[in-house]
Amino acid sequence: MHRLLAATEAIDWLTEQVGQWLKWLVLFSSLISAGNALVRYTLHTSSNAWLEIQWYMFGAMFLLGAGYALKYEEHVRVDAFFSRMSPRTQAWVDVVGGILFLMPTALIIGWLAIPMVRNSFHINEMSSDAGGLLRWPIKLMIPLGFGLLALQGVAEIIKKLAVARGLREPGKAYERPVQ
């Protein structure tokens, strides 16, 4: 188990690097949006490429950032019963949920997206809008994003299993709120 926990540190490091890089996309997307609006309303001109690059950046932030959100337990959680469970029970719920729901979903979506990306790349698919961008780069974010999510999912399952077995202290999700 200790070797597996050491491997989770490498996965967490990768996820952290991706998350830190994605923060820059927020800034770039905002600057492009502001610049595009400024040009559109002052010079009365615009390009679909500027709109599409904003959509691409948002898609990349969302898809590639899912593993980062999972690492920090910032994903959506239905807390009606979970918050009343003991930390070890919460960890078991996370382990079972990760194995039965997260991993199959992430792996299936990531795997099924690969032929779509490959086809888009081979036909050099372009946006149907005038002045639009290539489509394969944003389609590539689907298998990459779900691959990163699955990788972080493996790390989280290992860490939660260690908590459930009493080998590791519980983290953020298991902390009781101050009352």
N, C-alpha and C positions, 0 to 999 in steps of 0.2 A: 504494500500500500504506500510505503514511503517513496518508492520510485515513481509510482503513479502521481503522487502529490507533487513530486519534483517536476514531472512533465507538465503538470497544470501551470506551473510558474512560467514555463516557456510559452504556453498557449496564452496565458494572461498577458505576457509581455507583448506578443504579437497583436493581440486584441487592443491593448493600450496604444500601441504605435498607430494602428489603423484609426482608432478613435481620435487621437491627437491630430492626425493628418486631416481627418474629416472636418474638424473644427474650422480649418482654413477654408473649406468649401462653403461654409456658412457665410464667411466674410466675402469671399469672391462672388458668390451668388447675389448677395445684397448689393455689392458694388456694381455688378453688371445690371441688376434690376434698376438701380438708381440712375446709372449712366444711360441705360436704354430709355427710361422715362424722360430724362432730361433732353436727350437727342430727339425723341419723338415729339415732345411738346415745344421745343425751341426751334428745331430745324425742320420739323414736320416730315421726318423720314425715320425709317426703322428697318429692321431685317428680322425675318423669321428665325434666322440662326441665333440671334441674341436671345430670343424667347426660348428656343429649344435648348440652348446651353444651360439656361436657368433650370429648366425641367430636368435635364440630365443630371445637373448637380444635386438637385433635390432628391431625385431617384437614387443617386449614388449615396447620399447622406443617409437616406432611409434604409436602403438595402445593406450597405456595408456597415452601418452603425448598429444593426440588430444584435450582433454578438457583443458589442460594447455595452449596450443597454442590459443585456443578459448578465454580463460580468458584474455590473454594478446593481443588479436587481432592480432596475428601473422599468422593467417591462410591466404590462398590465397584469394585475393579479386580482382575482376575486377573493376578497378577504373575509367574507362573511363567517366562514368556519376556520380558515387557516390561521387567523390571528389568535384564536382561542386554543390552538393546539400547543403542545410542548415543543421546544426546539427540536428534539430528536424526531418527533412525529412529523413536524414540518419538513425536516430533512428527508424522511422517508417518502413523503408526498412528492417532494421535488425530484427525488431519484426515480420513482415510478413514473411520474409525469414526463420527466426527461426521456426516459427509455421508451415509453409507450406512445407519446405524442410529439414531443419536440424533435427527437432524432428522426423518426420516420418521415415526418412532414418536411423537415429541412433537406434530408437526403433525396426524397422523391422529387420535390420541386427543383432542387439544384440539378439533379440528374436529367429530368425531363426537359429542362431549359437548354441543355447543351446542343441538341440537334437544331433548335431554333436559332441559336447564336451562330452555329456553324453555317447554316443555310444563309443567314443574313450576311455573314462575312463573304461567303463564296459568290453570292449574287451582287455584292457591293450595294446592299439595300440602302436607299436614300429616303429621306422624308418626302412625303408627297406634297408638302408645302414648298412654294417657290423660295429658293435660297436656304432650304432646310439642310440639316446635317445628316451624316451617316447614321444608320440605326444600330449597327452591330455593337458599337461601344457601350450604349446604354443597355442593350440586351445582355451583354457580357456581365453586367453588374448582378443579374439574377443568379446565375450559378456561383459567382464569386461570393455574393452576399450570403446565400444560403449555405455555401461551403464554410465560410467563416463562422456563421451561426452554429452549424453542426460541430465545428471544431471547438468553439467555446462551450457548446452544450456538453461535449465529452468532458471538458475540464470541470464544468459545474456538477455533472453527475458524480465525478470522482470526489470532488470536494464535499458534496452533500452526503455521499456515502460515508466519508470519513467522519462527518458530524453525526450521522445516524448511528454509527458504530462506536461513538464516543472517543474517537482518535483525534478529533479536532474541535476547537471551540466554535460555536455557532457564529455566523456573521450577521450582517445587517438585517436580513429578512426575518431573523429569529429573535431579534431584540424586542423586548417588551417596551411599549411606549410608557413614558413617565406619566403617572396619573396623579 
